[in-house]
Amino acid sequence: MEELKLLDSIAIAAREAGEAILQIVARGFEVESKRDASPVTEADRAAELIILAALARAAPGVPVIAEEEVAAGRIPAHDQLYFLVDPLDGTKEFIRGGDDYTVNIGLISDGMPRLGVVFAPARGVLHGGLVGHGAWMEDDGGRRSIATRRPGPELTAVASKSHFNQATADYLAKTASGCGYVAVGSSLKFCIVAEGKADIYPRLSPTSEWDTGAGHAVLIAAGGRVDGPDGSSLRYGKKAFLNRGFVATGGWQAPAIWPWLEEFAGGGDIPQGI
């Protein structure tokens, strides 16, 4: 029950952060560059401050690894329990005027996602999940449970809108019988698989752990899984909070789905969103 209360609390925090983002969009904003050349805006920072304050109230003492705090060199001491926060995931699409950016808040326990929420402010859609208790989505029609599906003869894939690369195309051609894909920004790709609207989401270029933790939690809670390049479950707490590559599926994990991950997933610089 305490975890379910915490999930509801972080859902409220995500909505509050999303409202702040929408207010900034309405009045306009400037785009800056961080030291790694990735874009950042007033909206990123405002949303993160709201989330940090909310988490301090909801879970006092639990460290928070947040994207803009890390960019500023502020990384709290932490052990096996901590939050991962991306206050505005999909900043590039946000700057272009897209509506598929998200607010991501996830709780990591012993290297694995435990619970998380993904909120798309411009769409008014919230996804949440607690591992072992299920996942849900919430929009104007209210809250309803979601679950992954078992795929049919042909797979449906989702992939990054801004970071689709040749390795991903080659992987889909070899592993998923050349299935087409739908391009979506941010961590909504995890949620689309979690809803049973797609079967596979491969990401064969680097991401940061705060990009994936919340969506990963929602997907696991919905019955899915996320595997790293060696075919084992993607884990957290890695050096520089960096994922080298992964593939997310609805949990059906056939042996054929991951043997080429190691072949196609390369290294790379610190990522700039997903």
N, C-alpha and C positions, 0 to 999 in steps of 0.2 A: 504493500500500500504506500509506503514512503516513496518508493521509486515512481509509482504512478503519479503521486502528488508532485514529485520533482519534474516529471515529464510535462505535466500541465503547467507548472511554473515556467519552464523554459519555453513552452509554446507561447505563453503570454508575452514573455520577453522578446521572442522572435517577432511577434506581431507589433509590439511597441517599436522595435527597431525598424521594422518595415514601414510603419507609419512615418517615422522620421525621414526615412529615405524618400518616400513619396512627397513629403513637404519640400524637401530640398530640390527634387525634380521639378516641382511646380514653380519654384522661384528661380531656378537655374543654378549652375555650379561651374567651377573651374576644374580643369584636369591637371594634375601634377604627376611627376615621375619619381618613383622611389629609387633607391640606390641600385637596384637590380634592373632598372629601366621599365618596370611594370607600372601601369597607371594606378593612381589613387585619387580619390575625391573627398570632399567634405562629407559626403554621404557615408563612405566607408568608416570614417573616424567617428561621426556622430552615432552611427548604429552600434559601433563597438563599445562606446562609452555607456550606452544604455544597457547593453548586454552584460558588461562587466559589473555594473551596479546591481542588476537584477540577480546575477549568479551569486554575488556576495551576500545577498539577502536570502536566497533560496538554499544555498549550500555553503555556508560560511566555512572557511578553512580549506575548501577544495581548490587547488591551483587551477588557473585558467591560462591555457596557451592560445593566444589570440593573434591573428595575422598582423595587425598593425602594431601591436605591442612588440611582437618579435622583430618586425622591421625597424622599430626604434631601439632595439637591443635590450628590451625588457622581457626576460624569460624567467619566470618564477621557479624556485626549486620545486621539484615534484617527484613522486615515486610512481606507484602503479595506478593511482586514481586521479584523474584530472579531466578538465573540459578542453575540447578543441573548438575554437570559434573562428569562423570566417564571416565577418559581418556583412559582406557584400560579395558573393561569389558570382563570377561572370562579369567582372567590371568592364571588360572590353565591350561586351554586348550591351551593358547598361549605358555606357558612354555613347554607343551608336543609336540608342533609343529603343533597344529591344525590350521585351517583357519577360524574358526567361532567366533573369538574375535571381539569386536567392540569398536568404539569411540562413546560415548553418550553425547549429549548436549541437555538439555531441559529447557524450561522456564516455571516456575510455577507462576500462578496468582490466588490469593484468594483460595489457597489450591488445585487447579486443574491444570493439564498440559495445557498449551496454545499452544505451538509449540515445535518441537523437530526434531533432526536428529540423525540417527544411521548409522554409516559408518563401513563397514567391509573391512579393508585395504587389506587383503590377497585375498579377492574375488573381490575387486574393485566395490562393490555394495553399493550404498548410498540410504537410505530411509529418507524421510522427510514428515512433515505434519504440517498444521496450522488448528486448530480446527475451523470449520465453512467454511473452504476454500478447504478442501480436502487433500489427501495424494498422494505421488508419490514415484517411485523408479527410480534410475538412474544407468546405467551400460554402457558397450561399445555400446549398442544399443540406447543410449540416454535416455531422461527422459519421463516417461509415468505415467499416473494416475493409482492408485490402489484403490481397495475397497474390503470390506469383502463380504462374501457370506452367503446365508441362507443355513443351513446344510440339507443334505438329511437324509434318514432313519438311516444311520450309521455315527457316528461322526469320524472325524480325529483329533487326539490330538498331541500336541507337549509338551515336558517336558524337564526339565533340564538334561544335560548330566552328570554333576558332583554331583548334589544334589537331584536326584530322591530318594524319600524315600517311606516307606511302607504306610504312610498316603496318599501320592499322588496315589499310586497304588490302595488303598482301595477306594479313592474318585472316581477315574475313573471307577472302577468296579461297584460302587453303582449308580453313577450319569449318566455315559455315556455308560451304558449297556456293560461294560467290553471292550470298544474299545481299540485297540492297540495305541501305541504312537511312535513318532519319537523323538529321543534324539538329542537336539541341544544345543550348548553352547551360553552364553551371551544373550543379549536382541534381538537377531535375532528371537527369538520365537514370540515376539509381532509382528514383521514384517511379519512373515509367516502367521499369522492369518490376519493381515492387507491386505495382498495380496490375501486373499481368498483361500490359499492353505491348511489351517487347520481351524478347528472350535473352538477349546478350548485349552487353556494353563493354567492348574492349577499349582499354586506354594504354597504348604502347609508347608513351612518352611520359616524362616525369610530371608528378603533381606533388603538392604539399599535403601533409596529413590533415590539415584543417579544411582542405578542399573536399576530402572524402569521408571523414569520420562520421558526420551526421547522416549522410545518405547511406553509408555502409550500414549503420545501425538500423535505419528504416528497412533496408533490403533484407537484412538477416531476420528482423522481426516478422517480415512478411513471408519468410520461407526461402529466401535466396541465399547466395553466398558470393564472396569476392575472393579470388585467388591471385597470388603473386606469380612472378615469372616461373617459379619452380613447381607450381601446381599446388602449393600448400596455402592455407588461409592467409590473407594479407593481414599483417600485424602492425602495431603502432609502437612508437617509442624509438624509431630508427634515427640514425645520424642525420642531423639537420632537418628532422621531421619530413623526410623526403621519401616518396614512393617512386620506384623506378618504372613500374608498369603493373597492370593488373587486368583481369577480366571478371566482370560481374555477370552472373546468370541467375535464373530463377530457382536455382537449387538442384537442377536436374543433373548437373556435372557428369557428363559422359566422359570416359577416358580420352576421347578424341578432341576434347575442347581445349586442352592446355599444352600438349607436347611442343607446340611451336612458339609458345610464349617466350621462352628463353632465347629462341632464335631471333624473334622480332623485337623484343623489348630491349631497347638500348639504354645507355646512360644518358647524360645530358646535364644542362645547367639547372639551377634552381628554377622551378616552373613558374609560370605566370597564369595561374588559374586553371580551370578545366573547361 
